[in-house]
Amino acid sequence: MNESQATVRDRITHLNLEYPNKKQAWALGSNVRSEYVRLTGKHPEKKLSEKTSGKGSHCFAVYPKSFWPKMDKIITNSLNSLQGLLPFKKEPK
């Protein structure tokens, strides 16, 4: 996370929440993106970053600081409502 942009993963870490499993993380990212598009009428910028698993990289959506309070609310509400939340684990080979 830098001073002006953050990914969903950055905000989860900032909030000291356990990182969800891969399927939940993708759904959470989709919810955040949908709300951003609804509010701004445009898709968020993307930045090439290392994957959470540490193997490879892909583009992650990055959101401006002005959207962080909304992101935090979506993330907190979503993760608090999940039952049996597991930390992110690497898929077996």
C-alpha positions as CSV (number, residue, x, y, z in Angstrom):
1,M,0.0,0.0,0.0
2,N,1.4,3.4,-0.8
3,E,0.2,6.8,0.3
4,S,-2.4,7.2,-2.4
5,Q,-3.5,3.8,-3.6
6,A,-4.3,0.4,-2.1
7,T,-5.5,-3.0,-3.1
8,V,-8.1,-5.1,-1.3
9,R,-5.2,-7.2,0.0
10,D,-3.5,-4.1,1.4
11,R,-6.7,-3.0,3.2
12,I,-7.3,-6.5,4.7
13,T,-3.7,-6.4,6.1
14,H,-4.2,-2.9,7.3
15,L,-7.3,-3.9,9.2
16,N,-5.4,-6.8,10.8
17,L,-7.9,-9.3,9.4
18,E,-7.2,-12.9,8.4
19,Y,-6.8,-13.3,4.6
20,P,-9.7,-15.4,3.2
21,N,-9.3,-18.4,1.0
22,K,-8.9,-17.8,-2.7
23,K,-12.6,-18.2,-3.7
24,Q,-13.7,-15.8,-0.9
25,A,-10.9,-13.3,-1.8
26,W,-12.0,-13.2,-5.5
27,A,-15.6,-12.6,-4.4
28,L,-14.6,-9.9,-2.0
29,G,-12.6,-8.2,-4.7
30,S,-15.5,-8.4,-7.1
31,N,-17.8,-6.7,-4.5
32,V,-15.4,-3.9,-3.9
33,R,-14.9,-3.4,-7.6
34,S,-18.7,-3.4,-8.2
35,E,-19.2,-0.7,-5.6
36,Y,-16.4,1.4,-7.0
37,V,-17.9,1.2,-10.5
38,R,-21.3,2.0,-9.1
39,L,-20.0,5.1,-7.4
40,T,-17.6,6.4,-10.0
41,G,-18.9,5.0,-13.3
42,K,-15.4,3.7,-14.1
43,H,-13.3,0.7,-13.4
44,P,-10.4,1.0,-10.9
45,E,-6.8,1.3,-12.1
46,K,-4.7,-1.9,-12.1
47,K,-1.2,-2.5,-11.0
48,L,1.0,-5.6,-11.7
49,S,1.9,-7.1,-8.3
50,E,3.1,-10.4,-6.8
51,K,0.4,-12.9,-6.0
52,T,-0.5,-13.5,-2.4
53,S,0.8,-17.1,-2.8
54,G,4.2,-15.6,-3.8
55,K,4.2,-17.6,-7.0
56,G,3.9,-15.3,-10.0
57,S,2.1,-12.0,-10.5
58,H,-1.0,-10.5,-12.0
59,C,-2.8,-7.2,-12.2
60,F,-4.6,-6.1,-9.0
61,A,-7.1,-3.3,-8.9
62,V,-5.8,-0.3,-6.9
63,Y,-8.2,2.2,-5.3
64,P,-7.6,5.8,-4.3
65,K,-7.4,6.9,-0.7
66,S,-10.7,8.6,-0.9
67,F,-12.4,5.1,-1.4
68,W,-10.6,3.4,1.5
69,P,-13.3,4.0,4.1
70,K,-15.9,2.4,1.8
71,M,-13.5,-0.5,1.0
72,D,-12.9,-1.1,4.7
73,K,-16.6,-1.2,5.4
74,I,-17.2,-3.7,2.6
75,I,-14.2,-5.9,3.6
76,T,-15.1,-5.8,7.3
77,N,-18.8,-6.6,6.7
78,S,-18.0,-9.4,4.3
79,L,-15.3,-11.1,6.3
80,N,-17.2,-10.8,9.6
81,S,-20.2,-12.5,7.9
82,L,-18.2,-15.5,6.7
83,Q,-18.4,-18.7,8.7
84,G,-15.3,-20.8,9.1
85,L,-13.0,-18.2,7.6
86,L,-9.7,-19.8,6.8
87,P,-6.4,-18.0,6.0
88,F,-5.2,-18.2,2.4
89,K,-3.4,-21.4,1.7
90,K,-1.5,-22.5,-1.3
91,E,-3.3,-25.1,-3.5
92,P,-1.7,-28.5,-3.4
93,K,0.2,-29.5,-6.6
